[in-house]
Amino acid sequence: MHVGNFDPTAYAAWEKMVASHDFERAEFAESVAFEQAVETLTDFARRGFGLVIAHSEGYQAAVHRVAAEFPETRFVITPAG
């Protein structure tokens, strides 16, 4: 795991969440530039992920934009740092 937008503490929390719940699948993307967030979030939503977590308030605009297009997907923004 490389430290990028997804820091080690957030990654550990993600691993614990995945282990504690019965997700059909779990995947993450790291080091996503804010300018690439719409594309990355859209990709997760199009592939049918029911929960998409963006780990930084910097993704807020992208989350709101993509969430409007995918009302069946739950998007969460967590603070970084």
C-alpha positions as CSV (number, residue, x, y, z in Angstrom):
1,M,0.0,0.0,0.0
2,H,1.5,3.3,-1.1
3,V,0.7,6.5,0.9
4,G,-1.4,8.6,-1.5
5,N,-4.8,10.0,-1.0
6,F,-5.6,6.8,1.0
7,D,-3.4,7.0,4.1
8,P,-2.4,4.0,6.2
9,T,-5.0,4.8,9.0
10,A,-7.8,5.0,6.5
11,Y,-6.6,1.8,4.7
12,A,-6.6,0.0,8.1
13,A,-10.1,1.2,8.8
14,W,-11.2,0.1,5.3
15,E,-9.7,-3.4,5.8
16,K,-11.5,-3.7,9.1
17,M,-14.8,-2.6,7.6
18,V,-14.5,-5.1,4.7
19,A,-13.6,-7.9,7.2
20,S,-16.6,-7.0,9.5
21,H,-19.3,-6.8,6.8
22,D,-20.3,-9.2,4.1
23,F,-19.5,-7.2,1.0
24,E,-19.8,-9.1,-2.2
25,R,-16.6,-7.3,-3.3
26,A,-14.4,-4.5,-2.2
27,E,-11.9,-2.5,-4.1
28,F,-10.0,0.8,-3.6
29,A,-8.2,3.3,-5.7
30,E,-5.3,5.4,-4.3
31,S,-3.5,8.5,-5.4
32,V,-6.4,9.8,-7.4
33,A,-6.0,13.4,-8.2
34,F,-9.0,15.6,-7.5
35,E,-9.2,16.3,-11.3
36,Q,-9.7,12.5,-11.9
37,A,-12.2,12.0,-9.2
38,V,-15.4,12.2,-11.4
39,E,-13.9,9.5,-13.7
40,T,-12.9,7.2,-10.8
41,L,-16.1,7.6,-8.8
42,T,-18.2,7.1,-12.0
43,D,-16.2,3.9,-12.7
44,F,-17.0,2.4,-9.3
45,A,-20.7,3.3,-9.6
46,R,-21.0,2.0,-13.2
47,R,-19.5,-1.3,-12.0
48,G,-22.2,-1.7,-9.5
49,F,-20.5,-0.9,-6.2
50,G,-23.3,0.0,-3.7
51,L,-21.0,2.0,-1.5
52,V,-18.3,4.4,-2.7
53,I,-16.1,6.1,-0.1
54,A,-14.1,9.2,-1.0
55,H,-11.3,9.9,1.6
56,S,-10.9,13.7,1.5
57,E,-13.1,16.7,1.5
58,G,-11.4,17.7,-1.7
59,Y,-13.5,15.1,-3.5
60,Q,-16.8,16.7,-2.4
61,A,-17.7,18.4,-5.7
62,A,-17.0,15.2,-7.6
63,V,-19.0,13.1,-5.2
64,H,-22.0,15.4,-5.5
65,R,-21.8,15.4,-9.3
66,V,-21.5,11.6,-9.6
67,A,-24.1,10.9,-6.9
68,A,-26.7,12.8,-8.8
69,E,-26.2,10.4,-11.8
70,F,-26.2,7.2,-9.6
71,P,-29.0,7.5,-7.0
72,E,-28.8,3.8,-6.1
73,T,-25.2,4.1,-5.1
74,R,-24.3,5.4,-1.6
75,F,-21.4,7.9,-1.6
76,V,-19.6,8.8,1.6
77,I,-16.9,11.5,2.1
78,T,-14.5,11.0,5.0
79,P,-12.1,13.6,6.2
80,A,-8.4,13.0,5.5
81,G,-5.8,13.8,8.1
